[in-house]
Amino acid sequence: MSSLKENTTSEPCWITIGGPKSTKVPIFNYCPSMRIGRDKPPIPVAIECRSISEALSVHSALSAVIDTLGPTPSSQKLIDAVYRSQLVLAMLAYRERFYAVVVGSRVGIYISKSDAIKQMKGMSYPKAASTRTFRQALAYMFAKGIVSLIPSEGDAEGSINPLNVGDAEQDQQSPSITSRSPSRREVEDTQGEASSSVEQPSSPHSYGSFDDDVFVEARSSPSTGDSLSLSADDTAPLVYTHIRNLRGIIGSANQPLPDNTLAKELRASLGKYADYFIHSQGFELRSIKIICHEYREMVEARSAADARVAHTSGDSSSRGKNVDSANVFSMRMARYGMPVADGRFLYYMISLGNRPSA
């Protein structure tokens, strides 16, 4: 890693933010090498700047935001901090796009799209995105490419677009066409109902950063010549857990995600087996709320029906007779898109955890 010469004030350079403290601003001629992976911290992050003066300005502003979070802040804390800062919102606003490479030969936020794509070539599972704002690029790096952790900025269309190695060739063939993510309508039309957004009941509650996010990630199949074994220096991220709504997977996380206190309480109310199952499957908070609501409503309805039967017949032994509760629950959940088999299995997990001990 070579440091920048003092007099090249108008040439592109790199800085790093976060990480070990230093009395000097870390400025480099080239993108410094960073250790990546699901078990690595979200900082430091390398940022390409157009000049030393720009680099010093960016470093000073971001250090003021990040240094207050302590030596090892979580991804969520970093994202919240940059989204609270009006200074970060206005930073580098004169640039049209930012290119954040999370998994590549040299990871960081690039000025040039072609330079970013070069870092992805030869990687088994590269991960990068083009963003509209600098803080989106920062958040993408902090979240290690998990788009559902990044707050929406309203005009979601074109804000964060997955970057692929083939984009460079596409740009050369069709320079007038801008690469972008498929719209929600296009996803629904091409992948069918299973990949459409979830129609959820209206609720006054806020569901946090996972609310209504749909993350579509293109994955290429390995060629016949690809080895299935991982080499010691393979930087491809392992999936720690998937992120799901009731219809299915909407994203992947390569590190443990921060757990919500309300989510913990709701899962625990369903018993220890359902708690573990729902947590391990990565269900978002909104989905957990719906699961709890539908289960409690079903139990209350069944109790009311049993009471009516006992009152009219005087025979309490007929309570719940011929009622397939697993089927009733799975049909309730199917209205939100959960596969029937998954709904039945979840009901058995809830019943097993709520079964009175002998």
Secondary structure, DSSP 8 states (H G I E B T S, - for coil): --B--TT-TTS-EEEEESSS--SS--EESS------STTS-S--EEEEESSHHHHHHHHHHHHHHHGGG-SS--HHHHHHHHHH-HHHHHTTTT-S-EEEEEESSS-EEES-HHHHHHHHTT-SS-EEEEESSHHHHHHHHHTTT-GGGS---S--TTTEEE--TTHHHHHHH-TTS------HHHHHHHH-GGGS-------SS--GGGTT-----------TT--SS--TT-------EEEE-SSSEEEEESS-----HHHHHHHHTT-HHHHHHHHHHTB-HHHHHHHHHHHHHHHHHHHHHHHHHHHHH--GGGTTTT--HHHHHHHHHHTTT--HHHHHHHHHHHHHHHS---
